[in-house]
Amino acid sequence: MEYIKQLDVIGEYDIVIAGGGPGGIGAAISAADMGMKVLIIERAGVVGGNITIGHVSPLMGRYIPNTMADYIIRYLSDDNKPDCNAEEAKIRLTALLDEKGIDVYLNTSLCDVIRADNKIKSIVISTQSGLKAVNGKVFIDGTGDGVLSYLAGEKTEYGREDGLVQPMSIMFTIGGIAPDQKLTCYHEEDETPLKKGGYLQMCRDACKNGELPPEVNIIRLYPGQNSDERVVNATQTNGYNPLELSEYNKAQVALRRQMKMVVDFLKNNVEGFENVFIKDSSDIVGVRESRRVMGQYVLDADSLIDGRPFEDVIVHKADFPIDIHNPAGAGQAESETLPVSTQKYDIPYRCIVPLVNENLFLSGRCISGTHRAHASYRVMNIVLNVAEAAGIAAALCIKNGETNKTLGYKEVQKVLNEKGIELF
Ligand SMILES: Cc1cc2nc3c(=O)[nH]c(=O)nc-3n(C[C@H](O)[C@H](O)[C@H](O)COP(=O)(O)OP(=O)(O)OC[C@H]3O[C@@H](n4cnc5c(N)ncnc54)[C@H](O)[C@@H]3O)c2cc1C
């Protein structure tokens, strides 16, 4: 493309990471700790991805000592709990990346790539001064949506067989809950009795009688930063494609309307919630699922359910159910109540190595797996640990003069081992 020849190159880095969410920052930190010059490109005005702009909390998935998730939880929380506050996280993650010497371009979108001989040479970014280019030796896709991989010609898949993906949602926090009301609800499991009956049944009845939108089903209430707060995971829209601009905004319109209905329902029905109000909400429409980039190995749900070990393991004993928010309606896709359980499982190195480009790694929720497996490994503790390995692998490629395909997975395992991370 002709325009590319005229672009100013405004940066030269060892490792360029597209996306500053958990998949991007985990990789950036582990690579910077290995002496790499690292740049994160982030389209939002702050780093953190779903932790900050998405107001998603808590960081879910099993806690594994000495890992990146362990490190980030300690860094974000004063009491080592995985519940994080988006505002505090904005301050702390910004400071952390700065202390690590990681450069960050904010309000900057990745919009094209320049490639030669199965390698990415540069990425094209959209800035307030027009399109610019940044050169890198190794690139990491932490965009969630697999944007870098898609632009670089990698094979991607979308959703399940019928073309549907998990619903989009807007997370928000409510305040003003009475101190003696302890109600929380993580999945579809909390049967806290209230004056009007069981909480879950109340939610389901309200979905039937129109007090709540039918897709909402259960209003999940996670602990907030303060005892009078809950993080609300309830709104959802089905059938919209998060990668289609007009559909994404339609989802936003529907979800902001749902937020009001959810709050009115809680006020009118749950004792102690009479004075609740929306304290803050996600700045974006939260996307659970979009592109999955195909790699050297495609992790499937059976491997998770059986806890299958892999010789090239880079994340060991990951643990989270196959939590498929129903793409076609309310509740879970595969069960009336709780999501399908897994054993503690391994994620292999080959899942972060894409098929085509030799200097590209996958990180975050876009790594190589099936729709069902993704519904488990997409949670943020697991994402952070995958990211850690992606950053190490990228740094090793530069140090050892290797590509993603020639780099021995044992080299990555060696560095993880040196950090005290259990792999076998
Ligand atoms: C509503 C909702 C509720 C959830 N609940 C939980 C929960 O309770 N606990 C849990 O652990 N997980 C939860 N998850 C899942 C989890 O938040 C995500 O799977 C995880 O954040 C994925 O990390 P990521 O870094 O891949 O993507 P993201 O967190 O989405 O980060 C991607 C980053 O890339 C940036 N980006 C995208 N495209 C570009 C581009 N072209 N150029 C530059 N930057 C770009 C984005 O702005 C973003 O900052 C939830 C997700 C959603 C949507």
The ligand as an ORCA input file, in Angstrom:
! r2SCAN-3c Opt
* xyz 0 1
  C     -18.855     -7.961     31.265
  C     -17.650     -8.795     31.573
  C     -17.525     -9.348     32.825
  C     -16.406    -10.100     33.138
  N     -16.257    -10.576     34.413
  C     -15.068    -11.080     34.784
  C     -14.778    -11.296     36.167
  O     -15.600    -11.065     37.050
  N     -13.527    -11.750     36.492
  C     -12.585    -12.023     35.536
  O     -11.475    -12.423     35.906
  N     -12.837    -11.828     34.226
  C     -14.042    -11.337     33.828
  N     -14.281    -11.059     32.512
  C     -13.295    -11.482     31.483
  C     -12.055    -10.608     31.417
  O     -12.314     -9.284     31.824
  C     -11.443    -10.576     30.009
  O     -11.498    -11.832     29.397
  C      -9.995    -10.078     30.087
  O      -9.996     -8.728     30.501
  C      -9.290    -10.239     28.769
  O      -8.047     -9.569     28.851
  P      -7.397     -8.957     27.539
  O      -6.207     -8.191     27.972
  O      -7.288    -10.016     26.529
  O      -8.529     -7.956     26.989
  P      -9.021     -6.564     27.556
  O      -9.097     -6.553     29.025
  O     -10.268     -6.273     26.792
  O      -7.871     -5.551     27.094
  C      -7.636     -5.296     25.720
  C      -7.073     -3.891     25.585
  O      -6.705     -3.670     24.212
  C      -7.133     -2.390     23.812
  N      -7.321     -2.434     22.364
  C      -8.219     -3.137     21.650
  N      -8.085     -2.905     20.336
  C      -7.050     -2.031     20.208
  C      -6.436     -1.397     19.085
  N      -6.854     -1.627     17.829
  N      -5.413     -0.549     19.314
  C      -4.983     -0.293     20.585
  N      -5.547     -0.855     21.690
  C      -6.568     -1.725     21.495
  C      -8.420     -2.176     24.583
  O      -8.760     -0.804     24.681
  C      -8.099     -2.816     25.928
  O      -7.524     -1.892     26.820
  C     -15.404    -10.321     32.154
  C     -15.536     -9.770     30.889
  C     -16.645     -8.999     30.591
  C     -16.740     -8.350     29.247
*
